[in-house]
């Protein structure tokens, strides 16, 4: 089976399993989003994120998926697209941290890195409310270090859409 097709099969089965488990388990700590953001230092860097990340207990284990797109400055062209399964999730108050291996990268035919995202849900979807930061790291160990080390130094403001953090830990 080709690597991209294999990843797609794994991603779809993970989403189906994830949806089934959520329905059975009821409410979980989770973060969801379908947003477009701009880098606050480089406003021409426009990114899209679509994700669902569910916490799986006391440890940072999690489940979910993430799609990241880098757009041209005018938002009309996708310059890069990445897909990642989410394996680690931490939800605390109105913030969430999650990470997973990149399974597909449109500019790297053999991705081996991990994607780490930190989000802040500022409430209703208004300008200056929702924020995020992300990075790519070499491996799982570095992803876990970043997962625990990312602080409130957000680099991207959400300009379209809404981030939602669902947490009972306020």
matplotlib code that plots the C-alpha trace (Angstrom):
import matplotlib.pyplot as plt

x = [0.0, 1.4, 2.4, -0.2, -3.0, -1.9, -2.0, -5.4, -6.8, -5.2, -6.6, -10.1, -10.2, -8.8, -11.6, -14.3, -12.9, -12.5, -16.1, -17.4, -15.4, -16.6, -20.2, -19.7, -17.5, -19.6, -18.0, -14.2, -11.7, -11.2, -10.2, -11.7, -11.2, -11.5, -9.7, -7.5, -4.7, -2.1, 1.4, 1.6, 5.2, 4.7, 1.1, 1.6, 2.0, -1.6, -2.3, -5.4, -5.9, -8.7, -8.5, -10.2, -8.0, -9.4, -7.6, -7.5, -7.0, -4.4, -1.4, -1.0, -2.3, -4.9, -6.5, -7.6, -6.4, -5.0, -4.8, -2.6, -2.4, -0.1, -1.7, -0.4, -0.6, -3.9, -5.3, -6.1, -3.4, -2.4, 1.4, 1.7, -0.6, 0.1, -1.9, -1.2, -2.7, -2.9, -1.4, -0.9, -3.3, -3.4, -6.5, -6.4, -9.0, -9.2, -5.9, -4.9, -1.7, -1.5, 1.0, 1.3, 3.5, 3.1, 1.8, 1.5, 3.4, 2.8, 6.4, 8.1, 7.3, 8.7, 7.8, 9.4, 8.6, 6.0, 3.6, 2.9, 0.1, -0.8, -4.2, -6.0, -9.8, -10.7, -14.5, -16.7, -15.2, -14.2, -11.0, -8.1, -9.9, -8.4, -4.6, -2.3, 1.4, 2.8, 6.1, 7.5, 10.0, 12.2, 10.7, 8.3, 10.7, 11.0, 7.3, 6.7, 9.2, 7.5, 4.1, 5.0, 7.2, 5.0, 3.7, 1.4, 3.7, 1.2, 2.5, -0.8, -4.0, -7.2, -8.8, -11.5, -13.3, -13.3, -11.2, -13.1, -11.6, -14.1, -12.8, -14.2, -10.8, -11.4]
y = [0.0, 3.4, 5.6, 8.3, 5.9, 4.0, 7.2, 8.1, 4.7, 5.1, 8.7, 7.7, 4.7, 6.9, 9.5, 6.8, 5.1, 8.5, 9.5, 6.1, 6.4, 9.9, 8.9, 6.0, 7.9, 11.1, 14.4, 14.6, 17.4, 18.5, 21.2, 21.8, 24.4, 25.3, 28.6, 30.9, 32.8, 35.4, 35.5, 38.7, 39.4, 38.5, 39.3, 37.9, 34.4, 33.1, 29.6, 27.4, 24.9, 22.3, 19.9, 17.9, 16.8, 14.8, 14.2, 10.6, 10.6, 11.9, 11.4, 13.5, 10.7, 11.8, 11.2, 13.3, 14.8, 18.0, 19.6, 22.6, 24.7, 27.6, 30.0, 32.7, 36.2, 36.9, 33.5, 32.3, 29.6, 26.7, 26.7, 23.7, 21.2, 18.8, 16.1, 14.8, 12.2, 13.6, 11.3, 13.7, 16.2, 18.5, 20.6, 23.1, 25.8, 27.7, 26.4, 23.2, 21.7, 18.8, 16.9, 14.1, 12.8, 14.4, 11.7, 13.8, 16.9, 18.3, 19.5, 16.6, 13.2, 11.3, 13.4, 12.3, 15.3, 16.0, 18.9, 20.6, 23.2, 25.4, 27.2, 29.8, 30.1, 33.7, 33.1, 34.3, 34.5, 38.1, 39.7, 39.4, 36.6, 33.4, 32.7, 29.9, 28.9, 25.9, 24.3, 21.3, 19.1, 16.2, 13.4, 12.3, 13.2, 16.8, 16.9, 16.0, 18.6, 21.3, 20.1, 20.8, 23.8, 26.0, 29.0, 31.9, 33.4, 33.1, 33.9, 33.7, 35.5, 33.8, 36.1, 33.7, 31.0, 30.0, 27.9, 26.0, 24.4, 22.3, 21.8, 21.1, 22.1, 25.8]
z = [0.0, -0.9, 2.2, 1.5, 1.1, 4.2, 6.2, 4.9, 5.9, 9.4, 9.7, 8.7, 11.0, 13.8, 13.3, 13.2, 16.4, 18.0, 17.3, 18.6, 21.8, 22.5, 22.0, 24.5, 27.1, 27.1, 27.9, 27.6, 27.9, 24.3, 21.9, 18.5, 15.8, 12.2, 11.8, 9.8, 11.6, 10.9, 12.3, 14.5, 13.5, 9.8, 8.8, 5.3, 6.8, 6.7, 8.2, 8.4, 11.1, 11.4, 14.4, 17.1, 20.1, 23.0, 26.3, 27.4, 31.1, 33.6, 31.4, 28.2, 26.1, 23.5, 20.2, 17.3, 14.0, 12.7, 9.3, 8.7, 5.6, 4.8, 2.4, 0.1, 1.6, -0.2, 1.0, -2.6, -2.9, -0.6, -0.4, 2.0, 3.6, 6.5, 8.3, 11.7, 14.0, 17.6, 20.2, 23.1, 24.5, 27.6, 28.3, 31.2, 31.6, 28.3, 26.9, 25.2, 24.0, 21.6, 19.5, 16.9, 14.1, 10.7, 8.3, 5.2, 4.1, 0.6, 0.4, 2.1, 0.5, 3.6, 6.7, 9.9, 12.1, 14.8, 15.0, 18.3, 18.8, 21.8, 21.7, 23.8, 23.6, 24.5, 24.3, 21.5, 18.0, 17.9, 16.8, 19.3, 21.3, 20.1, 19.8, 19.0, 18.5, 16.7, 15.9, 14.2, 16.0, 15.0, 17.1, 19.9, 22.7, 21.5, 21.0, 24.6, 25.8, 23.7, 24.9, 28.5, 27.7, 25.5, 27.4, 26.6, 24.0, 21.2, 17.7, 15.7, 16.0, 14.8, 12.2, 10.9, 12.8, 16.4, 18.7, 21.4, 24.5, 26.5, 30.0, 33.4, 34.9, 35.6]

ax = plt.figure().add_subplot(projection="3d")
ax.plot(x, y, z, "-o")
ax.set_aspect("equal")
plt.show()
